[in-house]
Amino acid sequence: MNGTWPILVDNELTYMNSHKAVSTTTTLEERRNRTDLIEVFKIMRGYSSIPVDLFFEVNKDGRTRGHTLKLVKHRSDKDLRHHFFSERVVNRWNQLHGQRCC
């Protein structure tokens, strides 16, 4: 950020410039969500050495709204499975617009 400097305001990191303070604080959940979606993008586009079919199943029935890289959400009665990377990102990935993931 050109012409800005970090300061601590109310225990939050804020960048100041000559005009106003710009808060850049994000929650841990927001950072984790963003990082998860970036990792899914890398896996789906082949930028990662992880094969797609290791974590995900791509929806191939052709009835998708939005983008064509929708993922299948598996049902599980175990609460533990809902916290796995491969399960927690499916809904957020499927809600993305086509220009963001393809």
C-alpha positions as CSV (number, residue, x, y, z in Angstrom):
1,M,0.0,0.0,0.0
2,N,1.7,3.2,-1.2
3,G,1.6,6.1,1.2
4,T,0.1,4.2,4.1
5,W,1.4,3.0,7.4
6,P,0.1,0.5,9.8
7,I,-1.2,1.5,13.3
8,L,-3.0,-0.3,16.0
9,V,-6.4,1.1,16.8
10,D,-8.5,-0.7,19.5
11,N,-6.4,-3.8,19.1
12,E,-7.0,-4.0,15.4
13,L,-4.5,-3.5,12.6
14,T,-5.5,-0.4,10.6
15,Y,-3.7,1.3,7.7
16,M,-3.6,5.1,7.8
17,N,-3.0,7.4,4.9
18,S,-3.4,11.1,4.6
19,H,-7.1,10.9,4.1
20,K,-8.6,8.2,6.3
21,A,-8.1,5.0,8.2
22,V,-8.7,1.8,6.2
23,S,-9.4,-1.2,8.4
24,T,-7.9,-4.4,7.0
25,T,-8.8,-6.7,9.9
26,T,-10.4,-9.9,8.9
27,T,-11.6,-12.7,11.1
28,L,-9.9,-16.1,11.2
29,E,-13.0,-17.6,9.6
30,E,-12.9,-15.2,6.7
31,R,-9.2,-15.9,6.1
32,R,-9.8,-19.7,6.3
33,N,-12.7,-19.4,3.8
34,R,-10.6,-17.4,1.4
35,T,-7.6,-19.7,1.7
36,D,-9.9,-22.8,1.2
37,L,-11.4,-21.4,-1.9
38,I,-8.0,-20.5,-3.4
39,E,-6.9,-24.1,-2.7
40,V,-10.0,-25.6,-4.4
41,F,-9.4,-23.3,-7.4
42,K,-5.8,-24.5,-7.7
43,I,-6.9,-28.2,-7.4
44,M,-9.7,-27.8,-9.9
45,R,-7.6,-25.9,-12.5
46,G,-4.6,-28.3,-12.2
47,Y,-2.2,-25.8,-10.6
48,S,-1.8,-28.1,-7.7
49,S,-0.1,-31.6,-7.7
50,I,-3.2,-32.9,-5.8
51,P,-5.6,-34.7,-8.2
52,V,-9.2,-33.6,-8.3
53,D,-10.7,-37.0,-7.7
54,L,-8.7,-37.4,-4.4
55,F,-10.8,-34.9,-2.6
56,F,-13.8,-34.0,-4.8
57,E,-16.4,-35.5,-7.2
58,V,-17.4,-33.1,-10.0
59,N,-21.1,-33.0,-10.8
60,K,-21.5,-34.5,-14.2
61,D,-25.2,-34.7,-14.6
62,G,-25.4,-31.4,-16.6
63,R,-28.1,-29.8,-14.5
64,T,-25.9,-27.1,-12.9
65,R,-26.8,-23.5,-12.5
66,G,-23.9,-21.1,-12.6
67,H,-20.6,-22.6,-13.4
68,T,-19.8,-26.1,-14.8
69,L,-17.4,-27.1,-12.1
70,K,-19.9,-27.8,-9.4
71,L,-18.9,-30.3,-6.7
72,V,-21.0,-33.1,-5.3
73,K,-21.8,-32.9,-1.6
74,H,-21.7,-36.3,0.1
75,R,-24.1,-37.0,2.9
76,S,-22.7,-38.1,6.2
77,D,-24.2,-38.8,9.6
78,K,-20.9,-38.2,11.3
79,D,-20.3,-34.7,12.6
80,L,-16.6,-35.1,12.3
81,R,-16.8,-35.4,8.5
82,H,-18.5,-32.0,8.2
83,H,-15.2,-30.3,9.3
84,F,-13.0,-32.0,6.6
85,F,-11.6,-29.7,4.0
86,S,-13.2,-31.6,1.2
87,E,-16.7,-31.2,2.8
88,R,-16.5,-27.7,4.3
89,V,-15.7,-26.0,0.9
90,V,-18.3,-27.6,-1.3
91,N,-21.2,-25.2,-0.6
92,R,-19.1,-22.1,-0.8
93,W,-17.5,-23.3,-4.1
94,N,-20.8,-24.2,-5.6
95,Q,-22.2,-20.7,-4.8
96,L,-19.5,-18.9,-6.7
97,H,-20.3,-17.2,-10.0
98,G,-18.9,-18.6,-13.1
99,Q,-16.4,-15.8,-13.7
100,R,-14.8,-16.4,-10.3
101,C,-14.0,-20.1,-10.5
102,C,-13.6,-20.9,-14.2
